[in-house]
Amino acid sequence: MKRLFLAVGMMLAATGLAQAVSIAELARVCGDDAKAQCAGVGYGDPMQKCLDTHYAELSKDCQAIMDRLRGGEGVYLF
């Protein structure tokens, strides 16, 4: 089992996913902020731009996610 986790970890690191935000994490942490600040905005880049525009109004946890995205981390599905 340890080998499996090591192999998955190495794959993620090699593909850059080790430093990325999952859609699930983004929705969990920023979902309420997205509803409050960006209702009606589409998903993906438009939502990220809207949240970035309203950075000062976001919760501290959502701001932390946005900081990661601003720092170059990508978003992945899983």
Contacts in CASP RR format, 6 or more apart in sequence:
PFRMAT RR
TARGET T0000
AUTHOR 0000-0000-0000
METHOD contacts of the structure
MODEL  1
MKRLFLAVGMMLAATGLAQAVSIAELARVCGDDAKAQCAGVGYGDPMQKC
LDTHYAELSKDCQAIMDRLRGGEGVYLF
9 18 0 8 1.000
12 18 0 8 1.000
17 76 0 8 1.000
19 73 0 8 1.000
19 74 0 8 1.000
20 73 0 8 1.000
20 74 0 8 1.000
20 75 0 8 1.000
20 76 0 8 1.000
21 65 0 8 1.000
21 68 0 8 1.000
21 69 0 8 1.000
21 73 0 8 1.000
21 74 0 8 1.000
21 75 0 8 1.000
21 76 0 8 1.000
22 75 0 8 1.000
22 76 0 8 1.000
22 77 0 8 1.000
22 78 0 8 1.000
23 75 0 8 1.000
23 76 0 8 1.000
23 77 0 8 1.000
23 78 0 8 1.000
24 78 0 8 1.000
25 65 0 8 1.000
26 65 0 8 1.000
26 75 0 8 1.000
29 59 0 8 1.000
29 61 0 8 1.000
29 62 0 8 1.000
29 64 0 8 1.000
29 65 0 8 1.000
30 51 0 8 1.000
30 58 0 8 1.000
30 59 0 8 1.000
30 61 0 8 1.000
30 62 0 8 1.000
30 65 0 8 1.000
30 66 0 8 1.000
31 62 0 8 1.000
32 59 0 8 1.000
33 51 0 8 1.000
33 54 0 8 1.000
33 57 0 8 1.000
33 58 0 8 1.000
33 59 0 8 1.000
33 62 0 8 1.000
34 41 0 8 1.000
34 47 0 8 1.000
34 50 0 8 1.000
34 51 0 8 1.000
36 57 0 8 1.000
37 50 0 8 1.000
37 51 0 8 1.000
37 54 0 8 1.000
37 57 0 8 1.000
37 58 0 8 1.000
38 47 0 8 1.000
38 50 0 8 1.000
38 51 0 8 1.000
38 54 0 8 1.000
41 47 0 8 1.000
41 50 0 8 1.000
44 75 0 8 1.000
48 69 0 8 1.000
48 75 0 8 1.000
51 58 0 8 1.000
51 62 0 8 1.000
51 66 0 8 1.000
52 66 0 8 1.000
52 69 0 8 1.000
52 70 0 8 1.000
55 63 0 8 1.000
55 66 0 8 1.000
58 66 0 8 1.000
69 75 0 8 1.000
END
